Amino acid sequence: MQDMSQTISTVPIQHYVLLCTLLFVIGVAGVLIKRNALVIFMSIEIMLNSINLLLVAFSVYHHDPAGQVFVFFVMIVAAAEVAVGLALVVMVYRHTHSIDIDFLNKLKW
């Protein structure tokens, strides 16, 4: 059975950078294009996970576990962001019966 660090190090780091860049661009496009609040939150999660994947890849590539520890804390913050974001979406849906962010302009003073 191969060691995990040997398996990851056989894939060139440029492939990870390309994959993470592609995932991040998809997340940015989702935030900019979509009008649904849930899709926007999912796009933000895609961006956070692409950065986490890149941190882990660089951490394994440089044999330094600090990147993996940092990913752990980023995941904790992302979980808190999802909890608060979904609570806001539920409250907005209760009052407006829509999760379309264009409809939220009517909530201005």
PLY file of the C-alpha trace (Angstrom):
ply
format ascii 1.0
element vertex 109
property float x
property float y
property float z
element edge 108
property int vertex1
property int vertex2
end_header
0.00 0.00 0.00
1.38 3.40 -0.99
1.84 6.24 1.41
-0.59 9.15 0.87
2.23 11.68 0.45
3.77 9.55 -2.31
0.45 9.39 -4.16
-0.14 13.13 -3.99
3.45 14.02 -4.83
3.32 11.98 -8.05
0.78 14.43 -9.44
2.54 17.65 -10.46
1.67 20.70 -8.38
0.69 22.57 -11.56
-2.30 20.24 -11.97
-3.53 21.16 -8.50
-3.07 24.85 -9.23
-5.02 24.50 -12.49
-7.84 22.53 -10.84
-8.12 24.98 -7.94
-8.08 27.95 -10.30
-10.88 26.39 -12.34
-12.95 25.69 -9.21
-12.38 29.22 -7.92
-13.44 30.76 -11.24
-16.60 28.62 -11.24
-17.36 29.87 -7.72
-16.80 33.51 -8.68
-19.02 33.09 -11.74
-21.73 31.59 -9.55
-21.58 34.53 -7.15
-21.67 37.12 -9.93
-24.26 35.53 -12.22
-26.79 33.71 -10.05
-29.56 35.51 -8.18
-30.53 32.69 -5.79
-29.13 33.10 -2.28
-28.55 29.36 -1.80
-26.61 29.09 -5.05
-24.50 32.08 -4.00
-23.68 30.38 -0.69
-22.76 27.18 -2.53
-20.52 29.18 -4.86
-18.75 30.73 -1.89
-18.22 27.23 -0.47
-16.74 26.10 -3.80
-14.28 29.00 -3.63
-13.32 28.16 -0.02
-12.87 24.47 -0.85
-10.70 25.24 -3.87
-8.39 27.27 -1.64
-8.40 24.47 0.94
-7.43 21.93 -1.70
-4.58 24.12 -2.86
-3.35 24.64 0.72
-3.33 20.89 1.32
-1.55 20.22 -1.98
1.18 22.77 -1.19
1.42 21.46 2.36
2.05 17.91 1.16
4.34 19.10 -1.62
6.56 21.00 0.84
6.25 18.37 3.64
4.91 20.98 6.06
1.73 20.20 8.03
1.03 23.89 8.77
-1.13 24.21 5.64
-3.30 21.30 6.72
-3.79 22.82 10.17
-4.78 26.11 8.55
-7.31 24.24 6.37
-8.86 22.83 9.54
-9.47 26.34 10.89
-10.78 27.56 7.52
-13.28 24.70 7.52
-14.47 25.70 11.01
-15.02 29.29 9.86
-16.78 28.04 6.70
-19.14 25.90 8.80
-19.99 28.92 10.95
-20.54 30.99 7.80
-22.94 28.39 6.44
-24.89 28.26 9.70
-25.29 32.04 9.86
-25.99 32.33 6.12
-28.68 29.68 6.13
-30.29 31.24 9.19
-30.43 34.56 7.31
-31.90 32.87 4.23
-34.60 31.19 6.36
-35.51 34.49 8.01
-35.66 36.32 4.68
-37.80 33.53 3.20
-40.23 33.72 6.13
-40.79 37.43 5.53
-40.64 37.65 1.74
-41.49 34.08 0.57
-38.58 34.31 -1.85
-34.83 33.74 -1.75
-34.16 35.83 -4.85
-31.64 38.51 -3.90
-33.17 41.03 -6.31
-36.33 40.91 -4.20
-34.30 42.02 -1.17
-34.01 45.56 -2.59
-37.58 46.10 -1.42
-36.40 45.71 2.17
-34.50 49.01 2.05
-35.64 51.94 4.14
0 1
1 2
2 3
3 4
4 5
5 6
6 7
7 8
8 9
9 10
10 11
11 12
12 13
13 14
14 15
15 16
16 17
17 18
18 19
19 20
20 21
21 22
22 23
23 24
24 25
25 26
26 27
27 28
28 29
29 30
30 31
31 32
32 33
33 34
34 35
35 36
36 37
37 38
38 39
39 40
40 41
41 42
42 43
43 44
44 45
45 46
46 47
47 48
48 49
49 50
50 51
51 52
52 53
53 54
54 55
55 56
56 57
57 58
58 59
59 60
60 61
61 62
62 63
63 64
64 65
65 66
66 67
67 68
68 69
69 70
70 71
71 72
72 73
73 74
74 75
75 76
76 77
77 78
78 79
79 80
80 81
81 82
82 83
83 84
84 85
85 86
86 87
87 88
88 89
89 90
90 91
91 92
92 93
93 94
94 95
95 96
96 97
97 98
98 99
99 100
100 101
101 102
102 103
103 104
104 105
105 106
106 107
107 108
